[in-house]
Amino acid sequence: MIVETIQATVFKGGGRRFFTKKAAYHSAARAKIKTRCTCYAGSSYPDDPGETCDYHEDMNRYMEILNRLAYIYKRVDEDATGEKV
């Protein structure tokens, strides 16, 4: 058989499945930020370019918030399960 079915442990975060917990934490953090995002893409008219929200305006700040939130999710998960991640 060329393709075989195997079982694997996956982690769900942000509505998707991942093979690592770190990726799931980052996806959950990204999804949480996206719920508070107020970006406006604009329309097809040239005089309406759209607006960028405070989260996406500065990419360094966005990455800092994302990493901090993912770390908090990891710590909450460690406290809830009692095991070190």
LUMVEXMI-254406 format. One record per residue: residue in one letter; z, x, y of N, C-alpha, C, O in turn. Coordinates in pm, whole numbers, padded with zeros to 5 digits, always signed. Last residue first. Example, Ala and Ser with C-alpha at 12.3 -4.5 7.8 and 13.67 -1.06 7.14 Angstrom:
BEGIN
S+00708+01285-00225+00714+01367-00106+00787+01290+00003+00804+01341+00114A+00780+01319-00569+00780+01230-00450+00780+01320-00330+00846+01424-00332
% end
This chain:
BEGIN
V+03024+00505+02140+02878+00493+02131+02816+00626+02162+02693+00639+02159K+03314+00452+01955+03248+00538+02054+03097+00531+02032+03048+00549+01920E+03456+00126+01912+03394+00248+01861+03323+00324+01972+03278+00266+02070G+03544-00115+02003+03644-00017+01965+03587+00110+01908+03662+00196+01861T+03396-00323+02102+03385-00295+01959+03489-00195+01911+03519-00190+01792A+03473-00331+02373+03471-00454+02294+03470-00426+02144+03536-00496+02067D+03447-00070+02465+03578-00135+02469+03583-00258+02380+03685-00286+02318E+03171-00031+02428+03267+00054+02358+03405-00011+02354+03473-00008+02251D+03073-00223+02606+03043-00236+02464+03139-00152+02380+03184-00195+02274V+03160-00116+02846+03208-00249+02806+03186-00269+02656+03272-00325+02588R+03012+00123+02845+03157+00128+02840+03216-00006+02796+03312-00010+02719K+02750+00021+02865+02789+00103+02750+02940+00106+02734+02992+00092+02623Y+02761-00103+03113+02734-00184+02993+02776-00108+02867+02830-00167+02774I+02799+00126+03271+02903+00022+03267+02884-00066+03143+02982-00099+03076Y+02554+00253+03229+02677+00319+03188+02791+00218+03176+02870+00223+03082A+02385+00068+03351+02369+00095+03208+02494+00162+03152+02537+00132+03041L+02475+00096+03616+02491-00032+03547+02477-00015+03395+02550-00079+03319R+02396+00361+03666+02537+00323+03676+02563+00193+03601+02663+00181+03530N+02118+00346+03637+02196+00432+03548+02344+00395+03550+02410+00396+03446L+02059+00163+03848+02020+00136+03710+02104+00218+03612+02156+00164+03515I+02150+00299+04074+02209+00170+04039+02181+00138+03892+02269+00090+03821E+01978+00522+04059+02122+00541+04057+02193+00411+04017+02285+00413+03935M+01729+00401+04086+01760+00471+03961+01911+00496+03948+01965+00490+03838Y+01756+00301+04348+01732+00210+04236+01770+00276+04104+01835+00214+04020R+01780+00537+04493+01892+00444+04491+01879+00347+04374+01977+00315+04308N+01523+00639+04450+01640+00716+04407+01763+00626+04398+01842+00639+04304M+01358+00443+04569+01355+00461+04423+01474+00543+04372+01521+00518+04261D+01411+00203+04797+01442+00345+04777+01454+00370+04626+01548+00322+04563E+01321-00058+04743+01274+00013+04861+01296+00164+04847+01208+00243+04881H+01429-00206+04540+01309-00128+04511+01258-00046+04629+01160+00027+04615Y+01654-00327+04659+01668-00252+04535+01549-00159+04512+01567-00045+04469D+01565-00467+04883+01651-00351+04903+01664-00265+04777+01682-00144+04786C+01213-00554+04825+01357-00582+04840+01435-00453+04857+01380-00343+04847T+00916-00561+05010+00993-00495+04906+01140-00523+04932+01187-00517+05045E+00653-00797+05066+00775-00729+05107+00843-00669+04986+00831-00719+04874G+00301-00837+05158+00421-00859+05077+00538-00779+05129+00526-00703+05226P+00070-00835+05313+00088-00731+05212+00209-00751+05120+00216-00689+05014D-00133-01027+05452-00006-01059+05387+00020-00955+05277-00005-00983+05160D-00387-00983+05543-00280-00976+05642-00143-01010+05584-00045-01021+05659P-00560-01024+05328-00531-00887+05371-00417-00876+05472-00358-00770+05486Y-00463-01251+05070-00511-01231+05206-00473-01090+05254-00364-01043+05224S-00341-01288+04831-00469-01218+04829-00527-01195+04969-00628-01127+04984S+00007-01224+04903-00103-01305+04852-00232-01225+04861-00230-01106+04894G+00320-01082+04790+00217-01114+04889+00110-01201+04827+00122-01246+04714A+00538-01027+04636+00415-00952+04612+00308-00977+04717+00215-00897+04731Y+00858-00973+04722+00752-01069+04741+00620-00993+04733+00595-00905+04814C+01182-00926+04583+01050-00872+04621+00949-00986+04629+00954-01082+04552T+01446-00963+04528+01381-01060+04616+01246-01009+04664+01201-01044+04773C+01655-00938+04243+01543-00885+04321+01478-00996+04403+01457-01107+04355R+01837-01027+04065+01879-01024+04206+01769-00975+04298+01788-00970+04420T+01706-01000+03826+01752-01134+03862+01793-01142+04008+01786-01248+04069K+01667-00725+03813+01551-00810+03840+01593-00952+03878+01522-01018+03954I+01916-00636+03737+01869-00605+03872+01754-00697+03909+01744-00742+04023K+01911-00730+03473+02013-00779+03566+01971-00754+03711+01989-00840+03797A+01702-00581+03364+01690-00727+03370+01790-00786+03468+01758-00882+03539R+01811-00324+03381+01689-00355+03455+01670-00506+03470+01627-00554+03575A+02022-00356+03199+02050-00326+03340+01930-00360+03428+01945-00417+03536A+01879-00396+02965+01970-00500+03012+02004-00480+03160+02013-00577+03235S+01749-00148+02951+01671-00270+02964+01757-00386+03014+01712-00466+03097H+01966+00023+02916+01883+00036+03036+01798-00089+03058+01777-00131+03172Y+02059-00067+02666+02146-00075+02783+02064-00067+02912+02089-00142+03006A+01836-00005+02507+01878-00145+02521+01969-00163+02642+01957-00262+02713A+01834+00272+02523+01719+00197+02575+01756+00051+02596+01711-00011+02692K+02078+00323+02393+02057+00367+02531+01942+00290+02595+01953+00246+02709K+02042+00238+02134+02131+00161+02221+02109+00197+02367+02118+00111+02454T+01709+00233+02000+01828+00305+02045+01912+00216+02137+01859+00131+02207F+01505+00058+01940+01562+00136+01830+01686+00214+01872+01762+00258+01785F+01503-00276+02074+01488-00131+02087+01551-00063+01967+01638-00118+01901R+01367-00583+02193+01435-00508+02087+01402-00360+02100+01289-00323+02132R+01442-00784+02489+01353-00710+02399+01436-00637+02294+01558-00630+02304G+01621-00898+02664+01521-00985+02604+01424-00914+02511+01332-00978+02460G+01807-00709+02738+01708-00750+02836+01596-00834+02777+01487-00841+02834G+01836-00591+02413+01886-00584+02549+01776-00622+02646+01664-00572+02637K+01922-00526+02082+01856-00617+02174+01920-00606+02311+02042-00611+02325F+01843-00286+01841+01938-00331+01942+01863-00414+02044+01754-00377+02088V+01803-00256+01486+01750-00263+01622+01858-00318+01713+01950-00387+01670T+01769-00095+01186+01866-00146+01282+01803-00142+01420+01754-00038+01464A+01522-00201+00952+01573-00104+01047+01675-00173+01137+01667-00293+01161Q+01341-00221+00652+01444-00276+00738+01496-00166+00828+01512-00051+00786I+00985-00226+00607+01116-00165+00589+01214-00234+00683+01174-00298+00780T+00676-00268+00455+00781-00333+00531+00913-00265+00500+00950-00248+00384E+00384-00063+00484+00496-00116+00408+00601-00174+00502+00611-00132+00618V+00046-00012+00455+00154-00053+00546+00265-00113+00463+00242-00202+00381I-00086+00063+00218-00098+00143+00339+00015+00114+00436+00074+00206+00493M+00000+00085-00117+00000+00000+00000+00000+00090+00124+00080+00183+00133
% end
